[in-house]
Amino acid sequence: MPLSETTRRVAVISESADQQHLGIALGATLRRDLNRMRRRPGDVLNPLVFYALAVSLFPIGISPEASLLAVMAPGLLWVTALLAALLSLDGLFRSDFDDGSLEQMMLSPYSLTALAVAKVAAHWLLTGLPMALMAPLLGILLALPMHSIGVLMASLVLGSASLSLIGGIGAALTVGLPRGSVLLSLLVLPLYIPVLIFGSGAVQAAIMGDAVLPHLAMLGALLAAALIFAPWAIAASLRISING
Amino acid sequence: MWGLIHKLGSPKWFYQLSTRLQPWCWGAAVLLLVTGSVWGLFFAPADYQQGNSFRIIYVHVPAAFLAQSVFVAMAVAGLVFMVWKIKLADMAAAAMAPLGAVMTFVALFSGAVWGVPTWGTWWMWDARLTSMLILLFLYIGVIALRGAFGRRDSGARAASVLAMVGVINIPIIKYSVDWWYTLHQPASFTLTSKPAMPLEMWLPLLIMVLGFYCFFIALTLMRTRSEILRREAKAKWVQTLIEEAR
């Protein structure tokens, strides 16, 4: 996005400050990110293509046997979703850092914490949600039993929101670093493990015919905890990266 | 109270205090470790099921204890550094991180060695081994992040944030991994409830745990002191110290 437009939009944000409407600032940030991604659809499509491609590698690498694939499908779909989400994280703050928009956000009268939430929400809408919508197709590729596909989608919708929030911390910490993306995976993947456990656990339970709700409830609890803690950590990390 | 905290936060004062404390910590560490090892390895009775191989516990459990508490200590130091801008806290956090990582590795390695006689395999995806492995990755992440920043202050603050994020996540990771799978024998040693082991096995373990903690404190003091000297090399009191040493 050209710099002039960035400053114009940030000016819009600053003007609305006078009215003390945080909601407007949040909406503007969200719209801005959604627009930017609409103009560069590659950034949205790449993680999705990666997701589909990586999932289709497993039958080739392991075995095309449907019975074998069905056993591994929940784990494979979730691990690959983790990696696809990771792939998209580096771009979360990168361009805003490079063109100075982040500094403008920091200078604006609104809390950086709230604006960071809006940015993460846009990221989730354009990576996590499409991944969840695409998952049924990939489930079919891996011979996932039909009755568990709804649970797969639900677990991905809930889980990927946590992934975006937790990943936002890593992205904010590494955005100022020249080779940050390698470090990013080291920082973020260990923190993703609880989401992975309950996400693939939900799908496995659905296949076995066990109770699914406890797993989904845990995913919801993780999301609630991430919503409470991650925005502050993201804002603090962005401040460090901008100064650093 | 506040006066004391600010006084403690001054590198010079801490350096002088730790000069006096350090020998005591080393003395206690060596005494406890030697007593505990000799007692545990030679005099404690062999386990009726595992035989002599259970003696790995005298290294494994203290290392695992330290691995977890060092991370908490590091996060607390990070919080102190972020909130009150006490640079000394960050020097201590920087000194602690590699020690914690090494302790985590020692716990993992001794656990793997212990696994051969008891489980018949080097590695098992058991809940505690798994969460230890994740802890090791968290440590490596904190160390790598600190090193990645060009400016020391930014690296310090980034590492502090990550340590705090990690410390919130450790219980979540631990419980989710426990929930995921558990094969490990139930906890053999807790401070709150009566131990399941006989006293003559349990006492040397307690001594070893205390010894490991003293060793860790002594080593942290030593490393923090060298960090102080490195960062304050241009300060007048350090220059005088160097002059005196000559």
Boltz contact constraints between the chains, C-beta under 6 A:
constraints:
  - contact:
      token1: [A, 169]
      token2: [B, 165]
      max_distance: 6.0
  - contact:
      token1: [A, 173]
      token2: [B, 158]
      max_distance: 6.0
  - contact:
      token1: [A, 177]
      token2: [B, 148]
      max_distance: 6.0
  - contact:
      token1: [A, 183]
      token2: [B, 144]
      max_distance: 6.0
  - contact:
      token1: [A, 183]
      token2: [B, 148]
      max_distance: 6.0
  - contact:
      token1: [A, 186]
      token2: [B, 141]
      max_distance: 6.0
  - contact:
      token1: [A, 187]
      token2: [B, 141]
      max_distance: 6.0
  - contact:
      token1: [A, 190]
      token2: [B, 134]
      max_distance: 6.0
  - contact:
      token1: [A, 190]
      token2: [B, 137]
      max_distance: 6.0
  - contact:
      token1: [A, 190]
      token2: [B, 138]
      max_distance: 6.0
  - contact:
      token1: [A, 191]
      token2: [B, 169]
      max_distance: 6.0
  - contact:
      token1: [A, 193]
      token2: [B, 134]
      max_distance: 6.0
  - contact:
      token1: [A, 193]
      token2: [B, 173]
      max_distance: 6.0
  - contact:
      token1: [A, 194]
      token2: [B, 172]
      max_distance: 6.0
  - contact:
      token1: [A, 194]
      token2: [B, 173]
      max_distance: 6.0
  - contact:
      token1: [A, 194]
      token2: [B, 176]
      max_distance: 6.0
  - contact:
      token1: [A, 197]
      token2: [B, 176]
      max_distance: 6.0
  - contact:
      token1: [A, 197]
      token2: [B, 180]
      max_distance: 6.0
  - contact:
      token1: [A, 229]
      token2: [B, 168]
      max_distance: 6.0
  - contact:
      token1: [A, 233]
      token2: [B, 161]
      max_distance: 6.0
  - contact:
      token1: [A, 233]
      token2: [B, 165]
      max_distance: 6.0
  - contact:
      token1: [A, 236]
      token2: [B, 161]
      max_distance: 6.0
  - contact:
      token1: [A, 237]
      token2: [B, 161]
      max_distance: 6.0
  - contact:
      token1: [A, 240]
      token2: [B, 154]
      max_distance: 6.0
  - contact:
      token1: [A, 240]
      token2: [B, 157]
      max_distance: 6.0
  - contact:
      token1: [A, 240]
      token2: [B, 158]
      max_distance: 6.0
  - contact:
      token1: [A, 244]
      token2: [B, 149]
      max_distance: 6.0
  - contact:
      token1: [A, 244]
      token2: [B, 151]
      max_distance: 6.0
  - contact:
      token1: [A, 244]
      token2: [B, 154]
      max_distance: 6.0
